[in-house]
């Protein structure tokens, strides 16, 4: 799943394996991403900001080519950034629900990563059954709300195009 490699809450290192890839979702009328806010807008009453969220996603994606320790550091920053903008406001119910799934997936993935030596390469642990059988990977592959959130994030953060 290409979006997962970019956004890594998806964050399963297995997501960077091309054989585990899923195509980006085709938006339906009910899950069409909302217009992207400016990078200086705030995402919630908690004062979280989309720019920090987008930066954390880019760093988490970059960490996928490094070590488990680097991935954990980047994943924790990404988790903190998503929590800062929750609950998402001004988006469809599907996107808002997907953000919650993304957060839960990130927590699960970080828990799995913590079971490996920090100097292990992410690419060496990504096919471990703990990832392949995780809710995080299942959600990235099949949860329409999660996929709507990924599409919204790609649009909002200007990732991939």
Buried (B, 14 or more C-beta within 10 A) or exposed (E): BBBBBBBBBBBBBBBBBEEBBBEBBEBEEEBBBBEBBEBEEBBBEEEBBBBBBBBBBBBBBEBBEBBBBBBBBBBBBBBBBBBBBBBBEEBBEBBBBBBBBBBBBBBBBBEBBEEBEEEBBBBEBBEBEBBBEBEBBBBBBEBBBBBBBBBBBBBBBEBEE
